[in-house]
Amino acid sequence: MRLSPLPINRRPVEKKKAQTLACNFCRMRKIACGPPMAGTTEKICNQCQRRSRECVFPTESRRGMRRKKATRDVSL
């Protein structure tokens, strides 16, 4: 009895997408950090380019990171 709708060798292959990160300005404003405008070769998002800002991308993803709670030393 087969539970899968497609045979094992005919299942669609899932491709991993490259995770895109928003630049620091777009993160702060919580706006869409889009690709560069057409005709530019610089690595600057369309929001920063429109506002003539420096576009700085984070070096690593902070996705899933939590801040550590400060431990308090309680002496009695």
Stockholm file with secondary structure:
# STOCKHOLM 1.0

chainA/1-76         MRLSPLPINRRPVEKKKAQTLACNFCRMRKIACGPPMAGTTEKICNQCQRRSRECVFPTESRRGMRRKKATRDVSL
#=GR chainA/1-76 SS CCCSSSCGGGSCCCCCCCCCCCCHHHHHHTCCCCCCCTTCCSCCCHHHHHHTCCCCCCSSCCTTCCCCCCCCCCCC
#=GC SS_cons        CCCSSSCGGGSCCCCCCCCCCCCHHHHHHTCCCCCCCTTCCSCCCHHHHHHTCCCCCCSSCCTTCCCCCCCCCCCC
//
